[in-house]
Structures are given as C-alpha cells and as structure tokens.
Amino acid sequence: MEVQVSKNVRIIPRLDIKGPNLVKGIHLEGLRVLGKPEDFAAQYYADGADELLYLDIVASLYQRNNLTAIVEKTAEKIFIPLTVGGSIRTNEDIGKILKAGADKVAINGSDQQSSFYFEGGKNLRIAMHPSVNRS
C-alpha cells in the first residue's frame, strides 16, 4: 500500500538509543530492546524517510557519549540528514559526532555544565530548559 504524502510534510523518525541498542518505551515504565540502530536507520531510509534523529536517552544520566561508533555504522548505510543528541557537552563532542557522519547535533540546554562556542549554526539544534532562581 502506497501512502500519498504532501510535499510540505517531512518524515523524520526519532530513534531512541540506550547503550548500543535501539529501544522502545513500554507504558512509560520500562524499555524494550529492538535491535541495532543502524539496521533500523537503513530500513527507514529504504522506506523513504527524509531525515533521522538519534537520541541517546540515558547518556546524561550515565555521563557518557558513546554514539560515535553507531553514527559511523549508520552513515555508511544511509544518505539522508542524521541529527544526533545525547550527552553532548563540549565542542569536542560536537566535532566527534560530526566527523563520525552526523549532519547535525542536538543539545539539551538544561545541563548547567555545558558551555559551547560553535560557529556554523546550521549544524546545531539547541533545546533550552532554563531554570529560574527566585532567591
């Protein structure tokens, strides 16, 4: 069955990653491992996705950033923009992810220890969650 999609609509699947695995949330209580992220990315690419978004959903909790190998494997299989986020804290982290094959990085601005000076803003997506100190 072929679905007709308006040219104004872009299909951008979000793939949640924990460690080396693609995961799916189960009723907001747990996670189920689905498989290798690069295999699912290749299938989304084959099915016509316009872009992909990888998010390491527990990277900040464990203070890690291990998406580089996954991004390298994925970049060999897909030829659409790939945005990557999850525990990206420094300019070096940004550089590693982009060199691995990502087209854009996503940064969550709630991490108070993150500090960035990055030129070339078309590669950067920032979600800010400022807290108000009312003392």
Rosetta constraint file for C-alpha pairs under 8 A:
AtomPair CA 5 CA 9 HARMONIC 6.74 0.50
AtomPair CA 10 CA 49 HARMONIC 7.68 0.50
AtomPair CA 10 CA 50 HARMONIC 5.89 0.50
AtomPair CA 10 CA 51 HARMONIC 7.89 0.50
AtomPair CA 11 CA 48 HARMONIC 7.95 0.50
AtomPair CA 11 CA 49 HARMONIC 5.14 0.50
AtomPair CA 11 CA 50 HARMONIC 5.27 0.50
AtomPair CA 11 CA 51 HARMONIC 6.75 0.50
AtomPair CA 12 CA 49 HARMONIC 6.10 0.50
AtomPair CA 12 CA 50 HARMONIC 5.90 0.50
AtomPair CA 12 CA 51 HARMONIC 4.86 0.50
AtomPair CA 12 CA 52 HARMONIC 5.26 0.50
AtomPair CA 12 CA 53 HARMONIC 6.85 0.50
AtomPair CA 13 CA 44 HARMONIC 7.64 0.50
AtomPair CA 13 CA 49 HARMONIC 7.15 0.50
AtomPair CA 13 CA 51 HARMONIC 7.11 0.50
AtomPair CA 13 CA 52 HARMONIC 5.33 0.50
AtomPair CA 13 CA 53 HARMONIC 6.20 0.50
AtomPair CA 14 CA 52 HARMONIC 6.22 0.50
AtomPair CA 14 CA 53 HARMONIC 4.63 0.50
AtomPair CA 14 CA 54 HARMONIC 6.03 0.50
AtomPair CA 14 CA 55 HARMONIC 7.30 0.50
AtomPair CA 15 CA 22 HARMONIC 6.66 0.50
AtomPair CA 15 CA 23 HARMONIC 7.72 0.50
AtomPair CA 15 CA 37 HARMONIC 7.33 0.50
AtomPair CA 15 CA 52 HARMONIC 7.58 0.50
AtomPair CA 15 CA 53 HARMONIC 6.04 0.50
AtomPair CA 15 CA 54 HARMONIC 5.00 0.50
AtomPair CA 15 CA 55 HARMONIC 6.31 0.50
AtomPair CA 16 CA 22 HARMONIC 5.82 0.50
AtomPair CA 16 CA 23 HARMONIC 5.69 0.50
AtomPair CA 16 CA 24 HARMONIC 6.91 0.50
AtomPair CA 16 CA 54 HARMONIC 6.10 0.50
AtomPair CA 16 CA 55 HARMONIC 5.03 0.50
AtomPair CA 16 CA 56 HARMONIC 5.97 0.50
AtomPair CA 16 CA 57 HARMONIC 6.07 0.50
AtomPair CA 17 CA 21 HARMONIC 5.62 0.50
AtomPair CA 17 CA 22 HARMONIC 4.64 0.50
AtomPair CA 17 CA 23 HARMONIC 5.72 0.50
AtomPair CA 17 CA 37 HARMONIC 7.32 0.50
AtomPair CA 17 CA 54 HARMONIC 6.89 0.50
AtomPair CA 17 CA 55 HARMONIC 5.82 0.50
AtomPair CA 17 CA 56 HARMONIC 4.52 0.50
AtomPair CA 17 CA 57 HARMONIC 5.98 0.50
AtomPair CA 18 CA 22 HARMONIC 6.50 0.50
AtomPair CA 18 CA 23 HARMONIC 6.52 0.50
AtomPair CA 18 CA 56 HARMONIC 5.67 0.50
AtomPair CA 18 CA 57 HARMONIC 6.17 0.50
AtomPair CA 18 CA 58 HARMONIC 6.22 0.50
AtomPair CA 18 CA 59 HARMONIC 7.58 0.50
AtomPair CA 19 CA 56 HARMONIC 7.60 0.50
AtomPair CA 19 CA 66 HARMONIC 7.25 0.50
AtomPair CA 20 CA 36 HARMONIC 7.03 0.50
AtomPair CA 20 CA 37 HARMONIC 7.73 0.50
AtomPair CA 20 CA 67 HARMONIC 7.95 0.50
AtomPair CA 20 CA 70 HARMONIC 7.28 0.50
AtomPair CA 21 CA 33 HARMONIC 6.31 0.50
AtomPair CA 21 CA 34 HARMONIC 7.07 0.50
AtomPair CA 21 CA 35 HARMONIC 5.60 0.50
AtomPair CA 21 CA 36 HARMONIC 5.31 0.50
AtomPair CA 21 CA 37 HARMONIC 6.16 0.50
AtomPair CA 22 CA 33 HARMONIC 6.01 0.50
AtomPair CA 22 CA 34 HARMONIC 5.47 0.50
AtomPair CA 22 CA 35 HARMONIC 5.41 0.50
AtomPair CA 22 CA 36 HARMONIC 5.75 0.50
AtomPair CA 22 CA 37 HARMONIC 4.95 0.50
AtomPair CA 23 CA 31 HARMONIC 6.05 0.50
AtomPair CA 23 CA 32 HARMONIC 5.39 0.50
AtomPair CA 23 CA 33 HARMONIC 4.51 0.50
AtomPair CA 23 CA 34 HARMONIC 5.42 0.50
AtomPair CA 23 CA 35 HARMONIC 7.46 0.50
AtomPair CA 24 CA 31 HARMONIC 5.46 0.50
AtomPair CA 24 CA 32 HARMONIC 5.25 0.50
AtomPair CA 24 CA 33 HARMONIC 6.59 0.50
AtomPair CA 24 CA 34 HARMONIC 6.92 0.50
AtomPair CA 25 CA 29 HARMONIC 7.26 0.50
AtomPair CA 25 CA 30 HARMONIC 5.80 0.50
AtomPair CA 25 CA 31 HARMONIC 4.55 0.50
AtomPair CA 25 CA 32 HARMONIC 6.41 0.50
AtomPair CA 26 CA 30 HARMONIC 5.15 0.50
AtomPair CA 26 CA 31 HARMONIC 5.57 0.50
AtomPair CA 26 CA 32 HARMONIC 6.81 0.50
AtomPair CA 35 CA 39 HARMONIC 7.71 0.50
AtomPair CA 35 CA 40 HARMONIC 7.83 0.50
AtomPair CA 36 CA 40 HARMONIC 6.79 0.50
AtomPair CA 37 CA 41 HARMONIC 6.07 0.50
AtomPair CA 37 CA 70 HARMONIC 7.23 0.50
AtomPair CA 37 CA 74 HARMONIC 7.73 0.50
AtomPair CA 38 CA 42 HARMONIC 6.13 0.50
AtomPair CA 38 CA 70 HARMONIC 6.71 0.50
AtomPair CA 38 CA 71 HARMONIC 7.84 0.50
AtomPair CA 38 CA 73 HARMONIC 6.30 0.50
AtomPair CA 38 CA 74 HARMONIC 4.68 0.50
AtomPair CA 38 CA 77 HARMONIC 7.48 0.50
AtomPair CA 39 CA 43 HARMONIC 6.42 0.50
AtomPair CA 39 CA 74 HARMONIC 7.87 0.50
AtomPair CA 40 CA 44 HARMONIC 6.21 0.50
AtomPair CA 41 CA 45 HARMONIC 6.10 0.50
AtomPair CA 41 CA 52 HARMONIC 7.32 0.50
AtomPair CA 41 CA 74 HARMONIC 6.82 0.50
AtomPair CA 41 CA 77 HARMONIC 7.93 0.50
AtomPair CA 41 CA 78 HARMONIC 7.15 0.50
AtomPair CA 42 CA 46 HARMONIC 6.14 0.50
AtomPair CA 42 CA 74 HARMONIC 7.40 0.50
AtomPair CA 42 CA 77 HARMONIC 5.82 0.50
AtomPair CA 42 CA 78 HARMONIC 5.86 0.50
AtomPair CA 43 CA 47 HARMONIC 6.09 0.50
AtomPair CA 44 CA 48 HARMONIC 6.37 0.50
AtomPair CA 44 CA 49 HARMONIC 5.50 0.50
AtomPair CA 45 CA 49 HARMONIC 5.21 0.50
AtomPair CA 45 CA 50 HARMONIC 7.61 0.50
AtomPair CA 45 CA 78 HARMONIC 6.10 0.50
AtomPair CA 45 CA 79 HARMONIC 7.66 0.50
AtomPair CA 45 CA 80 HARMONIC 7.33 0.50
AtomPair CA 49 CA 80 HARMONIC 7.96 0.50
AtomPair CA 50 CA 80 HARMONIC 6.33 0.50
AtomPair CA 50 CA 81 HARMONIC 7.42 0.50
AtomPair CA 51 CA 80 HARMONIC 5.43 0.50
AtomPair CA 51 CA 81 HARMONIC 4.87 0.50
AtomPair CA 51 CA 82 HARMONIC 5.96 0.50
AtomPair CA 51 CA 83 HARMONIC 7.84 0.50
AtomPair CA 52 CA 80 HARMONIC 7.44 0.50
AtomPair CA 52 CA 81 HARMONIC 6.41 0.50
AtomPair CA 52 CA 82 HARMONIC 4.90 0.50
AtomPair CA 52 CA 83 HARMONIC 6.20 0.50
AtomPair CA 53 CA 82 HARMONIC 5.89 0.50
AtomPair CA 53 CA 83 HARMONIC 4.72 0.50
AtomPair CA 53 CA 84 HARMONIC 5.87 0.50
AtomPair CA 53 CA 85 HARMONIC 7.84 0.50
AtomPair CA 54 CA 82 HARMONIC 7.47 0.50
AtomPair CA 54 CA 83 HARMONIC 6.18 0.50
AtomPair CA 54 CA 84 HARMONIC 4.74 0.50
AtomPair CA 54 CA 85 HARMONIC 6.19 0.50
AtomPair CA 55 CA 84 HARMONIC 5.97 0.50
AtomPair CA 55 CA 85 HARMONIC 4.77 0.50
AtomPair CA 55 CA 86 HARMONIC 5.45 0.50
AtomPair CA 56 CA 67 HARMONIC 7.48 0.50
AtomPair CA 56 CA 85 HARMONIC 6.35 0.50
AtomPair CA 56 CA 86 HARMONIC 4.58 0.50
AtomPair CA 56 CA 87 HARMONIC 7.52 0.50
AtomPair CA 57 CA 86 HARMONIC 6.39 0.50
AtomPair CA 58 CA 62 HARMONIC 6.48 0.50
AtomPair CA 58 CA 86 HARMONIC 7.51 0.50
AtomPair CA 59 CA 63 HARMONIC 5.77 0.50
AtomPair CA 59 CA 64 HARMONIC 5.10 0.50
AtomPair CA 59 CA 65 HARMONIC 6.06 0.50
AtomPair CA 59 CA 86 HARMONIC 5.48 0.50
AtomPair CA 59 CA 87 HARMONIC 5.14 0.50
AtomPair CA 60 CA 64 HARMONIC 6.44 0.50
AtomPair CA 60 CA 86 HARMONIC 6.65 0.50
AtomPair CA 60 CA 87 HARMONIC 4.79 0.50
AtomPair CA 63 CA 87 HARMONIC 6.78 0.50
AtomPair CA 64 CA 87 HARMONIC 6.30 0.50
AtomPair CA 65 CA 86 HARMONIC 6.89 0.50
AtomPair CA 65 CA 87 HARMONIC 5.57 0.50
AtomPair CA 65 CA 88 HARMONIC 6.76 0.50
AtomPair CA 65 CA 93 HARMONIC 7.91 0.50
AtomPair CA 66 CA 70 HARMONIC 7.96 0.50
AtomPair CA 67 CA 71 HARMONIC 6.00 0.50
AtomPair CA 67 CA 97 HARMONIC 7.53 0.50
AtomPair CA 68 CA 72 HARMONIC 6.20 0.50
AtomPair CA 68 CA 96 HARMONIC 6.94 0.50
AtomPair CA 68 CA 97 HARMONIC 5.81 0.50
AtomPair CA 68 CA 100 HARMONIC 5.82 0.50
AtomPair CA 69 CA 73 HARMONIC 6.30 0.50
AtomPair CA 69 CA 100 HARMONIC 7.44 0.50
AtomPair CA 70 CA 74 HARMONIC 6.12 0.50
AtomPair CA 71 CA 75 HARMONIC 5.96 0.50
AtomPair CA 71 CA 97 HARMONIC 7.35 0.50
AtomPair CA 71 CA 100 HARMONIC 5.87 0.50
AtomPair CA 71 CA 101 HARMONIC 6.05 0.50
AtomPair CA 71 CA 102 HARMONIC 6.53 0.50
AtomPair CA 72 CA 76 HARMONIC 6.63 0.50
AtomPair CA 72 CA 100 HARMONIC 4.94 0.50
AtomPair CA 72 CA 101 HARMONIC 5.77 0.50
AtomPair CA 73 CA 77 HARMONIC 6.99 0.50
AtomPair CA 74 CA 78 HARMONIC 6.25 0.50
AtomPair CA 75 CA 79 HARMONIC 7.07 0.50
AtomPair CA 75 CA 100 HARMONIC 7.71 0.50
AtomPair CA 75 CA 101 HARMONIC 5.35 0.50
AtomPair CA 75 CA 102 HARMONIC 7.29 0.50
AtomPair CA 81 CA 102 HARMONIC 7.33 0.50
AtomPair CA 81 CA 103 HARMONIC 5.58 0.50
AtomPair CA 81 CA 104 HARMONIC 7.61 0.50
AtomPair CA 82 CA 101 HARMONIC 7.86 0.50
AtomPair CA 82 CA 102 HARMONIC 5.13 0.50
AtomPair CA 82 CA 103 HARMONIC 5.26 0.50
AtomPair CA 82 CA 104 HARMONIC 6.40 0.50
AtomPair CA 83 CA 102 HARMONIC 5.93 0.50
AtomPair CA 83 CA 103 HARMONIC 5.92 0.50
AtomPair CA 83 CA 104 HARMONIC 4.51 0.50
AtomPair CA 83 CA 105 HARMONIC 5.29 0.50
AtomPair CA 83 CA 106 HARMONIC 6.62 0.50
AtomPair CA 84 CA 97 HARMONIC 7.44 0.50
AtomPair CA 84 CA 102 HARMONIC 6.47 0.50
AtomPair CA 84 CA 104 HARMONIC 6.43 0.50
AtomPair CA 84 CA 105 HARMONIC 4.84 0.50
AtomPair CA 84 CA 106 HARMONIC 5.79 0.50
AtomPair CA 85 CA 105 HARMONIC 5.71 0.50
AtomPair CA 85 CA 106 HARMONIC 4.48 0.50
AtomPair CA 85 CA 107 HARMONIC 6.00 0.50
AtomPair CA 85 CA 108 HARMONIC 7.97 0.50
AtomPair CA 86 CA 106 HARMONIC 7.47 0.50
AtomPair CA 86 CA 107 HARMONIC 7.13 0.50
AtomPair CA 86 CA 108 HARMONIC 7.80 0.50
AtomPair CA 87 CA 107 HARMONIC 7.75 0.50
AtomPair CA 88 CA 93 HARMONIC 5.54 0.50
AtomPair CA 88 CA 94 HARMONIC 6.57 0.50
AtomPair CA 88 CA 106 HARMONIC 7.93 0.50
AtomPair CA 88 CA 107 HARMONIC 6.31 0.50
AtomPair CA 89 CA 93 HARMONIC 6.40 0.50
AtomPair CA 89 CA 94 HARMONIC 7.96 0.50
AtomPair CA 89 CA 107 HARMONIC 7.90 0.50
AtomPair CA 89 CA 113 HARMONIC 7.61 0.50
AtomPair CA 89 CA 114 HARMONIC 4.97 0.50
AtomPair CA 89 CA 115 HARMONIC 7.03 0.50
AtomPair CA 89 CA 116 HARMONIC 7.83 0.50
AtomPair CA 90 CA 94 HARMONIC 6.52 0.50
AtomPair CA 90 CA 114 HARMONIC 6.58 0.50
AtomPair CA 90 CA 115 HARMONIC 6.54 0.50
AtomPair CA 90 CA 116 HARMONIC 6.24 0.50
AtomPair CA 91 CA 95 HARMONIC 6.22 0.50
AtomPair CA 91 CA 116 HARMONIC 6.15 0.50
AtomPair CA 91 CA 117 HARMONIC 7.13 0.50
AtomPair CA 91 CA 118 HARMONIC 6.82 0.50
AtomPair CA 92 CA 96 HARMONIC 6.17 0.50
AtomPair CA 93 CA 97 HARMONIC 6.29 0.50
AtomPair CA 94 CA 98 HARMONIC 6.20 0.50
AtomPair CA 94 CA 105 HARMONIC 6.77 0.50
AtomPair CA 95 CA 99 HARMONIC 5.97 0.50
AtomPair CA 96 CA 100 HARMONIC 6.06 0.50
AtomPair CA 97 CA 101 HARMONIC 6.70 0.50
AtomPair CA 97 CA 102 HARMONIC 5.85 0.50
AtomPair CA 97 CA 105 HARMONIC 7.43 0.50
AtomPair CA 98 CA 102 HARMONIC 4.68 0.50
AtomPair CA 98 CA 103 HARMONIC 6.15 0.50
AtomPair CA 98 CA 104 HARMONIC 6.96 0.50
AtomPair CA 98 CA 105 HARMONIC 7.51 0.50
AtomPair CA 103 CA 123 HARMONIC 6.35 0.50
AtomPair CA 104 CA 122 HARMONIC 7.61 0.50
AtomPair CA 104 CA 123 HARMONIC 4.27 0.50
AtomPair CA 104 CA 124 HARMONIC 5.60 0.50
AtomPair CA 104 CA 125 HARMONIC 7.21 0.50
AtomPair CA 105 CA 123 HARMONIC 6.25 0.50
AtomPair CA 105 CA 124 HARMONIC 5.16 0.50
AtomPair CA 105 CA 125 HARMONIC 6.06 0.50
AtomPair CA 106 CA 124 HARMONIC 6.14 0.50
AtomPair CA 106 CA 125 HARMONIC 4.59 0.50
AtomPair CA 106 CA 126 HARMONIC 5.74 0.50
AtomPair CA 106 CA 127 HARMONIC 7.58 0.50
AtomPair CA 107 CA 124 HARMONIC 7.63 0.50
AtomPair CA 107 CA 125 HARMONIC 6.15 0.50
AtomPair CA 107 CA 126 HARMONIC 4.76 0.50
AtomPair CA 107 CA 127 HARMONIC 6.15 0.50
AtomPair CA 108 CA 126 HARMONIC 5.98 0.50
AtomPair CA 108 CA 127 HARMONIC 4.87 0.50
AtomPair CA 108 CA 128 HARMONIC 6.13 0.50
AtomPair CA 108 CA 129 HARMONIC 7.55 0.50
AtomPair CA 109 CA 114 HARMONIC 7.53 0.50
AtomPair CA 109 CA 126 HARMONIC 6.49 0.50
AtomPair CA 109 CA 127 HARMONIC 5.49 0.50
AtomPair CA 109 CA 128 HARMONIC 4.21 0.50
AtomPair CA 109 CA 129 HARMONIC 5.72 0.50
AtomPair CA 109 CA 130 HARMONIC 7.38 0.50
AtomPair CA 110 CA 128 HARMONIC 6.13 0.50
AtomPair CA 110 CA 129 HARMONIC 4.92 0.50
AtomPair CA 110 CA 130 HARMONIC 6.28 0.50
AtomPair CA 110 CA 131 HARMONIC 7.96 0.50
AtomPair CA 120 CA 124 HARMONIC 7.72 0.50
AtomPair CA 121 CA 125 HARMONIC 7.97 0.50
